[in-house]
């Protein structure tokens, strides 16, 4: 395709150790198909003339409703057997942003983050305060059992057993017998999800959502909800959503690092993103565990990662959707 795309969208479903040998054809197809559905949700908004902010929210909501990814319905468990969710969204046109962290009853944390952006004077709300705001704004709340999946519970049990830690105590959120849970194959992907978009009006937006890390300490907040770390958008430079080990991403301020290299250093989107993921993140211990998706005002998309794989995809106006897990991209499977 020649010329500047009228709109563009890129998504990720997490980066990390995603070994080919651990993916059966059926599992791989399920992930690629799910990525295609996420892209379609955001594409529908952009192709219809909608805003980048609406598009990234729509894409991330689909992620959050899927049990395949570590956000919303498929989130991982904390050390005490609970679910705590983080999300953020940012408007590149105004630099307005909204974020929530450590929420336990919000079905779609990205929707609550959008409400914080649009209907509060704040940027970040956490825990009970965030959920009180959700009730005030009519954001859908669910029983914590809604987020429970056998796969994630098995991962918690396997992790705690490997560390020699107790797995017999249950929280009120847990409805499964840990004695019956069996360890699952190693899964070290950091399944934060995110989306970035350029709309037909030339505006950028980014959104990110996560359940954090398996066996994380209750109250831990990662990079996804931190503006400039896991999420950033500025119409002057780019929109970025990062994925990986949050502690490393926060120390580098990865998302803003990309924008700063472009704005102050004159780097291209590709140069800035590669420097952030392949060099800056590696310097603080983020080797083999991180990636990002980003788009600039010209509709250029980049999706670098320093790990074995990253669930990802993109679509630009006039071209077909492409998705991938490892180093190659392809059109998603037909539904």
Residue, then its C-alpha position, 0 to 999 in steps of 0.5 A: x500500500x502506498x501513501x499515508x494510511x487513513x487509520x491504523x490499529x495494533x494490538x498485543x496480548x502479551x510477550x514472554x516465553x511462548x515456545x512453539x513446542x508448547x502450542x498445539x495446532x488447536x491452541x495456536x489457532x485459538x489464539x490467532x483467531x482471538x487476536x483476529x476478533x480483537x482486531x475486528x472490534x477496533x477496526x469496525x470503529x475506525x473504518x466507521x469513522x470512530x475515534x482512536x480512543x473508542x477503537x482501543x477501548x473496544x479492542x481491549x474490552x474483547x481481550x478482557x472478555x476472553x479467558x485466553x489472556x491475562x486481563x479481565x476474565x482470564x486474569x492470574x491470581x495473587x498470592x492469596x488467591x484473589x484477582x486484582x486488575x489494572x488498566x489505563x487509557x490515554x488520548x493523544x489529542x489532549x494528553x488526558x488519561x485515566x487509569x485504575x489499579x487493584x480492582x476486584x469486581x470490575x468486569x472491564x477495567x478499561x471501561x472504568x479507566x475511560x470513565x476516570x479520564x472523562x468524568x473525574x478530575x483524576x488520572x489514577x484511582x485504586x482498589x475500593x476507591x476505584x470501585x466506588x467510582x465504578x458504582x457511581x458511574x454505572x460501570x458493570x461489576x461482577x462477583x470475583x468468581x466471574x474471573x476464575x479459570x482453571x488454567x490460572x488457578x493451576x498456574x498459581x498452585x504450580x508456582x506456589x508449590x515450586x516455591x515451597x509455599x502453602x496453597x491450602x488457604x482459599x480466599x472467598x473469591x476461590x471456588x476450587x479445591x487446591x488439592x485437586x489442582x495439577x501443575x500445568x506446563x511452564x507458561x511464562x508469558x506476561x499476558x498484559x494486553x493492549x491496543x494503539x490506534x490512529x483515527x481518520x482525524x489524525x488522533x492517537x490513543x492507547x489502552x492497556x489492561x492486565x491481571x499482573x503476575x501470577x502469585x504477585x503480592x496483594x496490592x502490587x501494581x505494575x506498569x499497565x496503569x502507570x501513564x508513561x510506563x505501560x501506556x502513553x499517547x501523544x499526537x505529536x509522536x506516537x501511541x504505545x502500549x507495552x507488555x512485559x515485567x512491570x517492574x522493569x518497564x516502570x524503571x525505564x518508563x518504556x512508553x514515554x521513552x519511545x515518545x521522548x526519543x522521537x520528539x527530542x532525539x528525532x528518531x523514527x518510530x521504529x528506531x525509538x521502539x527498538x531502542x526502548x525494548x532491545x536496549x533500555x529495557x534489557x539494561x534493567x533486567x527486561x531481557x527476554x520478557x518485553x515488547x510493545x505495539x506503537x503507531x505514529x501519526x503517519x500510520x506506521x506500526x511497529x511491534x518489537x519484542x525481545x522474547x520468544x514470542x508476543x501475541x500481536x496483530x495489526x491492521x491499516x486502512x486498505x490492508x488485511x489484518x495480520x496476526x502472529x505469535x512468533x517472528x512471522x505474521x499472517x492473516x488470522x484463521x477464517x472463523 
